[in-house]
Amino acid sequence: MVTRFLGKVKASIIIPTIDDNPMILRYIDFKKLEEDNIELIVVKDRGWRNASRTRNIGAAVARGEILCFIDDDAAFNFNELINVINEISEKNDKVFYWSALPHILIIRSDIFFKIGGYDERYPLRGSEDTEIRERLKKAGLELEILDIGLKHLREQAYDKRRQLTVNKALTWTYIEYGTYPLRRVIFRKNPIEFARRIIWLIEWLLIKRLRKRSIFYH
């Protein structure tokens, strides 16, 4: 679903989803979007099960100078979101707004494409939000934590399997961007956990070499 208006588009709100009618739409003021000439792009995952790719596809068709990516189950203050979008459009290109849970990223489109978009090598719900934050910081952009009353509408289940997926993706990120010393990232007193970290390291080196980062950039 794409909601567009005539004339120059100030910003594009991009929502990745697996649902036909995502919950977030109840928080969208469509009249306000039209008044501010902000387009809404809802991208449904068609089976690839990759939120990063879904976001990148939305960005590929977006016309806005500002891109706002937000989870499909986010509740938030819509007017405050519009205020932030208007604010970043007046600032320089060295600022991005970000929050983890639920994930939201507001950034100038030229910067987003320059860094290559979201990293599609990361698994579904696998800390890709942390990865793009670290990449933007490494590129010299200033992080602004976004506070617009964000909360999840869908209960987040953290079973052991998902937690391992998240931990693996975080390990990949910390290795890639040197967030922490390698010894701190890999070493664990528990031999099973230590072996797991070594496997994750090898896996990341292989994935980094063999898989394409995104639809925009290798």
TIZASE-428894 format. One record per residue (C-alpha): residue in three letters; x, y, z; residue number from 1. Coordinates in steps of 0.05 Angstrom, whole numbers, plus 5000, padded with zeros to 4 digits. Layout:
N
+------+------+------+------+------+
| resn |   px |   py |   pz | resi |
+------+------+------+------+------+
|  ALA |    X |    Y |    Z |  NUM |
...
+------+------+------+------+------+
***
This chain:
218
+------+------+------+------+------+
| resn |   px |   py |   pz | resi |
+------+------+------+------+------+
|  MET | 5000 | 5000 | 5000 |    1 |
|  VAL | 5026 | 5068 | 4980 |    2 |
|  THR | 4991 | 5133 | 4998 |    3 |
|  ARG | 5018 | 5190 | 4955 |    4 |
|  PHE | 4999 | 5262 | 4942 |    5 |
|  LEU | 5012 | 5311 | 4886 |    6 |
|  GLY | 5074 | 5355 | 4889 |    7 |
|  LYS | 5139 | 5347 | 4925 |    8 |
|  VAL | 5139 | 5294 | 4979 |    9 |
|  LYS | 5172 | 5317 | 5043 |   10 |
|  ALA | 5180 | 5249 | 5076 |   11 |
|  SER | 5162 | 5176 | 5069 |   12 |
|  ILE | 5138 | 5133 | 5127 |   13 |
|  ILE | 5156 | 5061 | 5112 |   14 |
|  ILE | 5123 | 5003 | 5151 |   15 |
|  PRO | 5147 | 4931 | 5141 |   16 |
|  THR | 5095 | 4879 | 5157 |   17 |
|  ILE | 5070 | 4808 | 5149 |   18 |
|  ASP | 4998 | 4828 | 5161 |   19 |
|  ASP | 4944 | 4852 | 5113 |   20 |
|  ASN | 4920 | 4905 | 5163 |   21 |
|  PRO | 4978 | 4923 | 5210 |   22 |
|  MET | 4959 | 4950 | 5278 |   23 |
|  ILE | 5000 | 5013 | 5270 |   24 |
|  LEU | 4951 | 5042 | 5220 |   25 |
|  ARG | 4903 | 5060 | 5276 |   26 |
|  TYR | 4955 | 5111 | 5299 |   27 |
|  ILE | 4963 | 5144 | 5231 |   28 |
|  ASP | 4926 | 5209 | 5217 |   29 |
|  PHE | 4917 | 5205 | 5142 |   30 |
|  LYS | 4891 | 5276 | 5138 |   31 |
|  LYS | 4953 | 5302 | 5172 |   32 |
|  LEU | 4997 | 5263 | 5123 |   33 |
|  GLU | 4962 | 5297 | 5066 |   34 |
|  GLU | 4969 | 5366 | 5098 |   35 |
|  ASP | 5044 | 5355 | 5108 |   36 |
|  ASN | 5053 | 5319 | 5041 |   37 |
|  ILE | 5082 | 5257 | 5074 |   38 |
|  GLU | 5072 | 5191 | 5038 |   39 |
|  LEU | 5057 | 5125 | 5073 |   40 |
|  ILE | 5087 | 5061 | 5046 |   41 |
|  VAL | 5066 | 4994 | 5076 |   42 |
|  VAL | 5108 | 4937 | 5049 |   43 |
|  LYS | 5085 | 4866 | 5060 |   44 |
|  ASP | 5137 | 4812 | 5066 |   45 |
|  ARG | 5123 | 4763 | 5009 |   46 |
|  GLY | 5157 | 4703 | 5039 |   47 |
|  TRP | 5230 | 4724 | 5047 |   48 |
|  ARG | 5220 | 4733 | 5122 |   49 |
|  ASN | 5269 | 4790 | 5127 |   50 |
|  ALA | 5249 | 4856 | 5157 |   51 |
|  SER | 5312 | 4890 | 5130 |   52 |
|  ARG | 5296 | 4871 | 5059 |   53 |
|  THR | 5223 | 4893 | 5068 |   54 |
|  ARG | 5246 | 4961 | 5092 |   55 |
|  ASN | 5296 | 4968 | 5035 |   56 |
|  ILE | 5242 | 4953 | 4984 |   57 |
|  GLY | 5199 | 5008 | 5014 |   58 |
|  ALA | 5258 | 5056 | 5011 |   59 |
|  ALA | 5270 | 5038 | 4938 |   60 |
|  VAL | 5202 | 5066 | 4918 |   61 |
|  ALA | 5199 | 5123 | 4967 |   62 |
|  ARG | 5200 | 5195 | 4942 |   63 |
|  GLY | 5212 | 5232 | 5007 |   64 |
|  GLU | 5275 | 5269 | 5025 |   65 |
|  ILE | 5266 | 5241 | 5095 |   66 |
|  LEU | 5255 | 5167 | 5108 |   67 |
|  CYS | 5219 | 5143 | 5171 |   68 |
|  PHE | 5221 | 5068 | 5184 |   69 |
|  ILE | 5175 | 5042 | 5239 |   70 |
|  ASP | 5152 | 4974 | 5263 |   71 |
|  ASP | 5082 | 4952 | 5244 |   72 |
|  ASP | 5061 | 4940 | 5317 |   73 |
|  ALA | 5084 | 5007 | 5345 |   74 |
|  ALA | 5040 | 5054 | 5385 |   75 |
|  PHE | 5063 | 5126 | 5389 |   76 |
|  ASN | 5045 | 5199 | 5391 |   77 |
|  PHE | 5033 | 5215 | 5317 |   78 |
|  ASN | 5037 | 5291 | 5324 |   79 |
|  GLU | 5105 | 5285 | 5359 |   80 |
|  LEU | 5129 | 5240 | 5303 |   81 |
|  ILE | 5109 | 5292 | 5251 |   82 |
|  ASN | 5145 | 5345 | 5291 |   83 |
|  VAL | 5209 | 5304 | 5290 |   84 |
|  ILE | 5203 | 5293 | 5215 |   85 |
|  ASN | 5194 | 5368 | 5205 |   86 |
|  GLU | 5253 | 5382 | 5251 |   87 |
|  ILE | 5302 | 5335 | 5216 |   88 |
|  SER | 5283 | 5364 | 5148 |   89 |
|  GLU | 5310 | 5431 | 5172 |   90 |
|  LYS | 5375 | 5403 | 5203 |   91 |
|  ASN | 5440 | 5383 | 5170 |   92 |
|  ASP | 5453 | 5313 | 5145 |   93 |
|  LYS | 5493 | 5292 | 5206 |   94 |
|  VAL | 5435 | 5272 | 5250 |   95 |
|  PHE | 5391 | 5210 | 5253 |   96 |
|  TYR | 5335 | 5192 | 5301 |   97 |
|  TRP | 5331 | 5121 | 5328 |   98 |
|  SER | 5297 | 5075 | 5378 |   99 |
|  ALA | 5303 | 5000 | 5387 |  100 |
|  LEU | 5239 | 4971 | 5415 |  101 |
|  PRO | 5196 | 4983 | 5376 |  102 |
|  HIS | 5246 | 5001 | 5322 |  103 |
|  ILE | 5243 | 5068 | 5288 |  104 |
|  LEU | 5294 | 5104 | 5246 |  105 |
|  ILE | 5287 | 5173 | 5216 |  106 |
|  ILE | 5342 | 5194 | 5168 |  107 |
|  ARG | 5355 | 5234 | 5105 |  108 |
|  SER | 5344 | 5189 | 5044 |  109 |
|  ASP | 5411 | 5207 | 5012 |  110 |
|  ILE | 5449 | 5185 | 5074 |  111 |
|  PHE | 5408 | 5120 | 5078 |  112 |
|  PHE | 5425 | 5101 | 5007 |  113 |
|  LYS | 5497 | 5122 | 5015 |  114 |
|  ILE | 5508 | 5073 | 5072 |  115 |
|  GLY | 5472 | 5017 | 5034 |  116 |
|  GLY | 5407 | 5011 | 5071 |  117 |
|  TYR | 5390 | 4957 | 5123 |  118 |
|  ASP | 5436 | 4896 | 5125 |  119 |
|  GLU | 5395 | 4838 | 5096 |  120 |
|  ARG | 5446 | 4787 | 5121 |  121 |
|  TYR | 5415 | 4793 | 5190 |  122 |
|  PRO | 5360 | 4744 | 5208 |  123 |
|  LEU | 5287 | 4762 | 5220 |  124 |
|  ARG | 5282 | 4804 | 5284 |  125 |
|  GLY | 5356 | 4795 | 5294 |  126 |
|  SER | 5384 | 4861 | 5319 |  127 |
|  GLU | 5388 | 4894 | 5250 |  128 |
|  ASP | 5366 | 4957 | 5286 |  129 |
|  THR | 5429 | 4957 | 5328 |  130 |
|  GLU | 5472 | 4942 | 5266 |  131 |
|  ILE | 5447 | 5003 | 5227 |  132 |
|  ARG | 5456 | 5047 | 5288 |  133 |
|  GLU | 5528 | 5026 | 5296 |  134 |
|  ARG | 5541 | 5035 | 5221 |  135 |
|  LEU | 5512 | 5105 | 5221 |  136 |
|  LYS | 5553 | 5124 | 5282 |  137 |
|  LYS | 5616 | 5098 | 5249 |  138 |
|  ALA | 5598 | 5140 | 5187 |  139 |
|  GLY | 5602 | 5202 | 5232 |  140 |
|  LEU | 5528 | 5215 | 5243 |  141 |
|  GLU | 5501 | 5240 | 5309 |  142 |
|  LEU | 5451 | 5195 | 5344 |  143 |
|  GLU | 5387 | 5225 | 5374 |  144 |
|  ILE | 5346 | 5177 | 5416 |  145 |
|  LEU | 5273 | 5184 | 5397 |  146 |
|  ASP | 5221 | 5192 | 5451 |  147 |
|  ILE | 5151 | 5197 | 5424 |  148 |
|  GLY | 5116 | 5149 | 5471 |  149 |
|  LEU | 5135 | 5087 | 5432 |  150 |
|  LYS | 5110 | 5020 | 5456 |  151 |
|  HIS | 5095 | 4952 | 5425 |  152 |
|  LEU | 5022 | 4933 | 5412 |  153 |
|  ARG | 5041 | 4860 | 5401 |  154 |
|  GLU | 5069 | 4820 | 5459 |  155 |
|  GLN | 5142 | 4805 | 5448 |  156 |
|  ALA | 5159 | 4732 | 5463 |  157 |
|  TYR | 5232 | 4720 | 5481 |  158 |
|  ASP | 5241 | 4645 | 5482 |  159 |
|  LYS | 5310 | 4613 | 5486 |  160 |
|  ARG | 5315 | 4604 | 5410 |  161 |
|  ARG | 5299 | 4676 | 5395 |  162 |
|  GLN | 5347 | 4700 | 5449 |  163 |
|  LEU | 5403 | 4660 | 5417 |  164 |
|  THR | 5387 | 4691 | 5349 |  165 |
|  VAL | 5390 | 4761 | 5379 |  166 |
|  ASN | 5455 | 4746 | 5416 |  167 |
|  LYS | 5486 | 4718 | 5352 |  168 |
|  ALA | 5467 | 4780 | 5312 |  169 |
|  LEU | 5493 | 4826 | 5367 |  170 |
|  THR | 5558 | 4787 | 5367 |  171 |
|  TRP | 5563 | 4798 | 5291 |  172 |
|  THR | 5552 | 4872 | 5300 |  173 |
|  TYR | 5602 | 4880 | 5356 |  174 |
|  ILE | 5655 | 4843 | 5315 |  175 |
|  GLU | 5641 | 4883 | 5252 |  176 |
|  TYR | 5644 | 4952 | 5284 |  177 |
|  GLY | 5693 | 4939 | 5340 |  178 |
|  THR | 5642 | 4960 | 5392 |  179 |
|  TYR | 5679 | 4920 | 5444 |  180 |
|  PRO | 5747 | 4885 | 5443 |  181 |
|  LEU | 5743 | 4818 | 5407 |  182 |
|  ARG | 5765 | 4781 | 5470 |  183 |
|  ARG | 5707 | 4811 | 5508 |  184 |
|  VAL | 5657 | 4792 | 5454 |  185 |
|  ILE | 5681 | 4720 | 5445 |  186 |
|  PHE | 5710 | 4696 | 5511 |  187 |
|  ARG | 5662 | 4662 | 5560 |  188 |
|  LYS | 5678 | 4620 | 5622 |  189 |
|  ASN | 5626 | 4569 | 5602 |  190 |
|  PRO | 5661 | 4525 | 5549 |  191 |
|  ILE | 5596 | 4512 | 5512 |  192 |
|  GLU | 5582 | 4586 | 5507 |  193 |
|  PHE | 5654 | 4600 | 5487 |  194 |
|  ALA | 5649 | 4548 | 5431 |  195 |
|  ARG | 5583 | 4579 | 5409 |  196 |
|  ARG | 5616 | 4647 | 5402 |  197 |
|  ILE | 5672 | 4618 | 5361 |  198 |
|  ILE | 5621 | 4586 | 5314 |  199 |
|  TRP | 5584 | 4652 | 5309 |  200 |
|  LEU | 5649 | 4687 | 5291 |  201 |
|  ILE | 5665 | 4637 | 5236 |  202 |
|  GLU | 5593 | 4640 | 5211 |  203 |
|  TRP | 5596 | 4716 | 5206 |  204 |
|  LEU | 5661 | 4715 | 5168 |  205 |
|  LEU | 5630 | 4667 | 5117 |  206 |
|  ILE | 5564 | 4705 | 5112 |  207 |
|  LYS | 5601 | 4771 | 5105 |  208 |
|  ARG | 5640 | 4743 | 5047 |  209 |
|  LEU | 5586 | 4704 | 5011 |  210 |
|  ARG | 5520 | 4742 | 5021 |  211 |
|  LYS | 5499 | 4809 | 4992 |  212 |
|  ARG | 5489 | 4863 | 5044 |  213 |
|  SER | 5427 | 4892 | 5013 |  214 |
|  ILE | 5388 | 4904 | 4948 |  215 |
|  PHE | 5428 | 4969 | 4942 |  216 |
|  TYR | 5498 | 4950 | 4961 |  217 |
|  HIS | 5545 | 4891 | 4970 |  218 |
+------+------+------+------+------+
***
